[in-house]
């Protein structure tokens, strides 16, 4: 391939009157090459004389180094890899149809990591090129304006919807997402809704975990933050979020309507967290299991952030903000107090007493005489009875026959099954075991009972074997004595 100096020499020799044959001989190149470059130069010089032509660009083109089209052969991207890539996209599409509308799609980076884990050797750049061919490109790419934020100044908040299977089929859940753009720190917590209590709880959890407070928090116009938009520059903020901001000492800043780009860091963080956390994992045993999984993944993701530096610029955090709603209720003769049409059990000695109820977004706490006496996981299904069987042990001891059909026992199916199979004829023994393990939670109690049953079964089996051995031994002794008697070896004592 000729460089731009050789191209320039051909033009100069032609202008000096040299023939094509002579130039080819002098430069040791083919005559057709000389002709091609000279003819192209003549055409470009002619175009320079035309009106409306960018002379600077044409002059640059005249002496530009020649280039040639190459049809490169793909050495790394094999047919096997292409088939696997197509399969990954097909599986991702099936998942998207299952979850219906969702944003938990695999990213290019995740697909590249999957291929590397499966033993393929390929660069991310090659995967990006191939995926661009398979996916529809964006028609109008968005323009972003780079921002600079000081440490400790700005924190952004938003919700992101995810679809998960936590044992009840595909259900929508909400991620409360925070992003600190200065340190690139991201954090989220999983909830069942976007209620006011959830927004407040997410803030309290984050500030308590980090040990500091940013000077401003940025939101969109969600109802839990903005009660009413009276005009573009006049918004009525929610009373509860104002109280929270006043307590922690941060400034509330809201975006213009339909302008999520004004808090672009958290908008992007929602997509990143949703894809990194749930594009490959949508099924968990429970909400608590999903939360533990998120926490473990966030620790890995935030290792590259500068949150440890930013913590030094945060305001000191006060004691956790009290989020509970307070109410009062009288304990019924059945040992329940009603909260939002749901009945929660309390210790039996409080029947007929007036108690204070602290209602959190996910928990109910019962207070009597300024002391917490019990707590329950909050239920949102009206008409339900939420029971702790340990609240009625004294009553069961006085009335053991009542335990079999009690709501308390039926509310724990595994425990009810153990009672029906092993203790229905001896309910007092069952109640005594409950009393001995009063401080245990339900799962721990069931495990202990199963061990007791197993140990009891082993003991019975050993006694049966020992008894059988004893009978067999005595029988052998008797037969031996009769045999000796017949021979006159021994005598029978009457």
C-alpha positions, 0 to 999 in steps of 0.5 A: 500500500502506498503512503501519502508521500508516494501519492504526492510524488506521483502527482509531482512527476506527472506535473513535470511531464513524466509518462506513466510508464517512466513513473512506474519504472522509477517508483517500481510500481504498476502502471495501473496504480500510477494511472489510478492515483493520477486520475483520482487527483485530477478529479479532486483538483477539478472539484476544488474549482466548483462552487460550494465545495469545502476547499479545506476538506478537499485539499486534505483529501488530495494528500490523504494516505490511501486506504483499502477496504478489508474483509476481515475474518472473525477468528474469535466469534465462532458459530458455536458462540453465535448460537449461544448468544442467540440462545441467551437472548431467546431465554431473556425474551422468554423471561420478559414475556413471563414477567410481562412489562419489565426492565430486568433485561440482561445487559451487554456486560452481564451477557459477556460475563456469562459467556466468559464463565462458560469458557468462551474467549471473547472481548466485550467490544466484539459482543457489543458489535454482535448484540448491536446487530441483533437488537434494535438500536435507539433512534435518537440517543439522549444527550447527557450533561456532565455534572460535578457534585461535592462530597456530602451535598447531594443524595437522590431518591427514587422507586424502581419496580421489580417482579419476583416470585417469593412463593406466591407467584410473580408479584410486583415489589418496590425497590427504594433506591438511593444514590450519592453521585459524588461517591457513586454509592448506591443502596436499595431496600425491598418493599411491598408498596410505595406508601409514606411509611415506606419512604420514611423507613428507607431514609431512617435505615440508610442514615442509620447504616451510613452514620451520617446525613447529606445536606440535600435529598432530591426527589421527583413529585411522588405523592409521599413527598409532594402533596399538591402542585399548585404551580410550577414554582409552588409545591405543597410538601407532605407534612411527614417528609418535612418533619423527617427533613427537619429532624435530620437536617437536610434540605428537600429538593424536587424536580420539575414535573416529568423531568426525571433527568434532573436526578439522572444518577438515581434514575440510572442507579434504578436500572443498574441495580434492577439488572445486576440484582434481578435479571438472573434471579427472580425466585426467592423463599421469602421477602427476608431472603430476597433482602439478605441477597440484596444486602450481600450483593450491594456490599460487593457493588459498593466496593468501588465507590468512594463512600468511605471518603464521603462519610467524612463530609456528612452531618452527624446522624441523630438517634433513629427517627420514630416512625410509628403511628400511635393508637390505643385499644382494649384487649378482648376476652379472647386475648386480642387487640384490633388494629386496622381490622386485623386482630393481634394476640397479646399476653393473656394476663392483659385481657380487659386492659387498655394497651398502646399500639405502635404501628410501623410499616411492617410491624405492630408493637404492643405497649402496656405501662410503658413496657413493650409486651409483644410484637407481630409482623404487620398483616394487611389482610382485613379480618385475619387473626395473628397469633403467638401461641406462647401468649396462652400457655397458662390458659392451655394448662388449665384447659388442656382440651381446648388446645386441639381446636384453638386458633392459636394452634391452627395458625401454625400448621406444622405444629398442629400436625405434630400435635395430631400425630404424637400428642393428641392423647396427651395434650398436657405433655405438649403444653409442658414442652411449649412452656419449657421452650417459651422463648423460642421462635416457631421454627426453632420450636418445631425443630426441637419437637422433631428432635424430641419425637425422634429421640423418643422413637429411638428409645422405644425401638431400643427398648423393644429390641432389648425386650425381645433379646431378654425373652429369647434369652430366657427361653433358651435358658428354660429349654437348656434346663429341661434338657439337663433335667432329662439327663439327670444333670440338674434338679428342679427346685419347686 
